[in-house]
Amino acid sequence: MQTVDNSQIDLLEEISKKLNNKRRLVDCLAETLCISTDSAYRRISGKTALTFDEAVKLASYFDLKLDGLVEKSGGTVSFDRRGILKTENDIAIHLKEMAEMMKIQIATGVQPAIYTTKDIPVFYQLYFPELAAFKVYSWYRGLNTSEELNDPFDPDKYISSYKNLFTDIKILYSKLPAIEIWSEIAILGFIRQLQYYYDSGLMGNKETALLLCDQHQQVFDLVKEQARLGCKINPDFGQQTEVQYDLYFNELFVMDNSALSRLKSGKVFFNSYANFNYIPTQDEQFCQDAESWLQNQMKRSVKLSKTREKERNMFFSKIQKELNELSNYIRSN
């Protein structure tokens, strides 16, 4: 258990008094700090220390004073460190926290979330059962080198274990207003990954590999239609919603996998590291700088939403061509 000092205990006690039994402390922390309820419980129990920025945010929100805390240097930014993913259980927790964060964004967001991506956004890959299972399988293989991972990909194993989580994230992301900035190489990661597993004999059979190609094509068809309409589409019924959606294509830079949430309680920036791990910060100046940079990238990117039919068709035609080449390779080998 991580040791926390008395100032954290005192701060949480003062917040509890302010709540006066009107709200649960865990729910209040989760909403104000934009964290999952599990993360909030860890802070309440003392397993996780509040970062400086979290303490300041809570004190400001509840009009409390933080006596005794050392003033932070202007060049320091506090991130909420999360343990690096190591096991299948860690992946499950990661997905649950992803779902929790989307619930908070849907409930308290004041502007669309902004996502930059060098790969196909993971949310869409969780829309289709076999594709979602392949994503978890590839994540797990990336975490481990044990002999047991030489077993071929078995979609049913992961679908049965993660089905409810996949469904939750699919529904939640379809309700979340979002701006996405894609890189030109977004499709390349999947192509190289699938071809590697196929050539290594880890795909089980050719039909499974071709099914993943087909489901990726369905992802692109969905995203293309959302971009045409400028709104999210219900993935289960194919119906357009009133949820805002904007898609940009950046030709100049390879985007990082990152996100900015803009909520009633403030901004949160999620920075990826070590492949699919991430660390968030609520540092006000850092988030403001990140938002300015993202807005500049949007100005320098090609907007593919709504009226940009020519540019949109060119972008997705290129993706479809690369995906078709992969499918043809699999069929002939």
C-alpha positions in Angstrom: 0.0 0.0 0.0 1.3 3.5 -0.9 1.8 5.7 2.1 -0.2 8.9 2.2 0.4 11.8 4.5 -2.1 13.3 6.9 -2.9 16.2 4.6 -4.7 13.9 2.2 -6.7 12.3 5.0 -7.6 15.8 6.4 -8.6 17.0 3.0 -10.9 14.1 2.3 -12.4 14.5 5.7 -13.2 18.2 5.1 -14.8 17.3 1.7 -16.9 14.6 3.4 -18.2 17.3 5.8 -19.0 19.6 2.9 -21.0 16.8 1.2 -23.1 16.4 4.4 -24.3 13.0 3.3 -25.9 14.5 0.1 -23.5 12.6 -2.2 -21.0 9.7 -1.8 -17.4 10.8 -1.5 -16.3 8.2 -4.0 -18.7 9.5 -6.6 -17.7 13.1 -5.9 -14.0 12.3 -6.3 -14.6 10.3 -9.5 -16.5 13.1 -11.1 -14.3 16.0 -10.0 -11.0 14.3 -10.8 -12.3 12.6 -13.9 -11.2 9.1 -12.7 -12.9 5.8 -12.3 -14.7 4.8 -9.1 -12.0 2.2 -8.5 -9.3 4.9 -8.7 -11.4 7.1 -6.3 -11.6 4.3 -3.8 -7.9 3.8 -3.9 -7.4 7.5 -3.0 -9.9 7.3 -0.2 -8.4 4.2 1.3 -4.9 5.6 1.0 -3.6 3.1 -1.5 -3.0 5.9 -4.0 -1.8 9.4 -3.0 -3.5 12.4 -4.5 -1.3 14.3 -6.9 -0.6 18.0 -6.2 -3.0 19.0 -9.0 -5.7 16.7 -7.8 -5.4 18.2 -4.3 -5.5 21.7 -5.7 -8.5 20.9 -7.9 -10.5 19.4 -4.9 -9.6 22.3 -2.7 -10.7 24.8 -5.3 -13.9 23.0 -6.1 -14.9 22.8 -2.4 -13.5 26.1 -1.4 -10.9 24.7 1.0 -7.4 25.8 1.8 -4.3 23.6 1.4 -2.1 24.9 4.2 1.3 23.4 4.4 1.7 22.3 0.8 4.8 23.4 -0.9 4.2 25.6 -3.9 4.9 23.8 -7.1 7.6 24.9 -9.6 6.2 26.5 -12.7 8.1 23.9 -14.8 6.6 20.9 -13.1 3.6 19.0 -14.3 2.0 16.2 -12.2 0.6 13.1 -13.9 -1.4 10.4 -12.3 0.9 7.4 -12.6 -0.8 4.1 -13.4 0.9 0.8 -13.1 2.0 -0.5 -16.5 -0.2 -3.3 -17.9 1.2 -6.7 -17.3 -1.6 -9.3 -17.1 -4.9 -10.1 -18.7 -6.6 -8.8 -15.5 -4.7 -5.5 -16.0 -6.2 -5.3 -19.5 -9.7 -5.9 -18.1 -9.2 -3.1 -15.5 -7.8 -0.8 -18.3 -11.0 -1.4 -20.3 -13.2 -0.8 -17.3 -11.5 2.5 -16.6 -11.9 3.5 -20.2 -15.6 2.9 -19.9 -15.8 4.8 -16.6 -14.0 7.8 -18.2 -16.4 7.9 -21.1 -19.4 7.9 -18.7 -17.9 10.9 -17.0 -17.3 12.7 -20.3 -20.8 12.0 -21.6 -22.3 13.2 -18.3 -20.1 16.3 -17.7 -18.5 17.2 -21.0 -18.9 20.8 -22.2 -17.1 20.4 -25.5 -16.3 17.3 -27.7 -13.4 15.2 -26.6 -10.4 15.5 -29.0 -8.5 12.3 -30.0 -5.3 12.1 -32.0 -4.3 8.7 -33.3 -1.5 7.1 -35.2 -3.5 3.9 -35.3 -7.2 3.1 -35.8 -8.9 4.3 -32.7 -9.3 1.4 -30.4 -12.9 2.2 -29.6 -13.9 1.1 -33.2 -11.9 -2.1 -33.0 -14.0 -3.1 -30.0 -17.2 -2.7 -32.1 -16.8 -6.1 -33.7 -16.4 -9.3 -31.5 -13.6 -11.0 -33.4 -11.7 -7.8 -34.1 -12.0 -6.8 -30.4 -10.8 -10.2 -29.4 -7.8 -9.9 -31.7 -7.0 -6.5 -30.1 -6.9 -8.0 -26.6 -4.9 -11.0 -27.9 -2.3 -8.7 -29.5 -2.1 -6.5 -26.4 -1.5 -9.6 -24.2 1.2 -10.9 -26.5 2.8 -7.5 -26.3 3.0 -7.8 -22.6 4.4 -11.3 -22.3 6.9 -13.7 -23.9 5.9 -16.9 -22.2 5.6 -20.1 -24.2 1.8 -20.3 -23.6 1.4 -17.4 -25.9 2.5 -19.5 -28.9 -1.1 -20.8 -29.0 -2.9 -19.6 -32.1 -5.4 -16.8 -31.8 -8.8 -18.1 -30.5 -11.5 -15.4 -30.8 -14.0 -17.3 -28.6 -11.6 -17.3 -25.6 -11.5 -13.5 -25.5 -15.1 -12.9 -26.6 -16.5 -14.9 -23.8 -14.2 -13.1 -21.2 -14.6 -9.6 -22.4 -18.0 -9.5 -24.2 -19.8 -7.2 -21.8 -16.9 -4.8 -21.7 -16.7 -4.7 -25.5 -20.4 -3.9 -25.6 -20.3 -1.2 -22.9 -17.4 0.6 -24.7 -19.1 0.4 -28.1 -22.3 1.9 -26.8 -20.6 4.6 -24.7 -18.3 5.8 -27.5 -21.3 6.1 -29.9 -22.8 8.5 -27.3 -19.6 10.6 -26.9 -19.2 13.8 -28.9 -15.7 13.6 -30.4 -13.2 15.2 -32.8 -10.7 12.7 -34.2 -7.4 13.6 -35.9 -6.1 10.6 -37.9 -2.6 10.1 -39.3 -1.9 8.9 -42.8 -0.4 5.7 -41.5 -3.5 4.8 -39.3 -4.1 1.5 -41.2 -0.5 0.4 -41.4 -0.3 -0.8 -37.8 -3.1 -3.2 -38.3 -1.8 -4.4 -41.7 1.7 -5.2 -40.4 0.3 -6.8 -37.2 -2.1 -9.1 -38.9 0.3 -10.1 -41.6 2.9 -10.9 -38.9 0.5 -13.1 -37.0 -0.7 -14.7 -40.2 2.9 -15.5 -41.5 3.8 -16.7 -38.0 1.0 -19.3 -38.0 -0.7 -17.7 -35.0 -4.0 -16.8 -36.7 -5.4 -20.3 -36.5 -6.8 -20.3 -40.0 -7.1 -18.2 -43.1 -10.8 -17.6 -42.6 -10.2 -15.8 -39.3 -7.6 -13.5 -40.9 -10.0 -12.6 -43.7 -12.8 -12.0 -41.2 -10.6 -9.5 -39.4 -10.0 -7.7 -42.7 -13.7 -7.6 -43.4 -14.5 -6.2 -40.0 -11.9 -3.5 -40.4 -13.6 -2.6 -43.7 -16.8 -2.3 -41.7 -15.0 0.0 -39.3 -13.9 2.3 -42.1 -17.4 2.2 -43.7 -18.9 3.3 -40.4 -16.3 6.1 -39.8 -16.7 7.3 -43.4 -20.5 7.5 -43.0 -20.1 9.3 -39.6 -17.8 11.8 -41.3 -20.3 12.4 -44.1 -23.1 13.0 -41.7 -21.1 14.9 -39.0 -22.6 12.8 -36.2 -22.1 9.4 -34.5 -24.0 6.3 -35.7 -25.6 3.8 -33.4 -23.5 0.7 -34.2 -26.2 -1.8 -33.4 -28.9 -0.3 -35.6 -27.0 1.8 -38.1 -29.0 4.9 -37.2 -27.6 8.3 -37.1 -27.7 10.1 -33.8 -27.5 13.8 -32.7 -24.0 13.2 -31.2 -21.4 15.5 -32.8 -18.6 13.9 -34.8 -15.8 15.5 -36.8 -12.9 13.8 -38.6 -9.6 15.3 -39.6 -6.7 13.9 -41.6 -3.2 15.3 -40.8 -0.7 14.8 -43.6 2.2 16.6 -41.9 2.7 14.7 -38.7 2.3 11.2 -37.3 -0.1 11.8 -34.5 0.4 10.3 -31.0 -2.4 8.3 -29.4 -3.6 10.9 -27.0 -6.9 12.5 -25.9 -8.2 15.7 -24.3 -11.4 15.7 -22.3 -13.1 19.1 -21.7 -15.4 18.8 -18.7 -17.4 21.1 -16.4 -14.7 20.5 -13.7 -11.8 21.3 -16.1 -9.7 19.7 -18.8 -7.9 16.3 -18.6 -5.1 15.3 -21.0 -4.3 11.6 -21.5 -0.8 10.9 -22.8 0.0 7.4 -24.1 3.3 5.6 -23.4 4.7 2.1 -23.7 2.2 1.2 -26.5 -1.3 1.2 -24.9 -0.6 2.5 -21.4 -1.5 6.0 -20.5 -1.1 8.7 -17.9 -3.5 11.6 -17.3 -2.9 15.1 -16.0 -5.3 17.9 -15.0 -2.5 20.5 -14.9 -4.3 23.6 -16.1 -1.5 25.2 -18.1 -0.4 21.9 -19.7 -4.0 21.1 -20.8 -4.4 24.6 -22.1 -1.2 24.3 -24.1 -2.2 20.8 -25.4 -5.6 22.2 -26.5 -4.0 25.1 -28.3 -1.6 22.6 -30.1 -4.6 20.4 -31.0 -6.5 23.3 -32.4 -3.5 24.3 -34.5 -3.3 20.8 -35.9 -7.0 20.9 -36.8 -6.3 24.1 -38.8 -3.4 22.4 -40.6 -5.4 19.2 -41.2 -7.9 18.3 -43.9 -11.4 18.2 -42.5 -13.2 15.1 -43.9 -16.6 15.8 -42.3 -19.8 16.8 -44.0 -19.0 18.8 -47.2 -15.5 17.5 -48.0 -16.7 14.6 -50.2 -13.7 14.6 -52.6 -11.1 14.6 -49.8 -13.1 12.0 -47.8 -13.4 9.6 -50.7 -9.7 9.9 -51.6 -8.7 9.2 -48.0 -10.9 6.1 -47.6 -10.2 4.8 -51.1 -6.5 4.7 -50.2 -7.2 2.8 -47.0 -9.5 0.4 -48.8 -6.8 -0.3 -51.4 -4.2 -1.2 -48.7 -6.7 -3.4 -47.0 -7.6 -5.1 -50.2 -3.9 -5.8 -50.8 -3.7 -7.5 -47.4 -6.8 -9.6 -48.1 -5.4 -10.7 -51.5 -2.1 -11.6 -49.9 -3.8 -13.8 -47.3 -6.0 -15.5 -49.9 -3.0 -16.4 -52.1 -0.7 -17.6 -49.3 
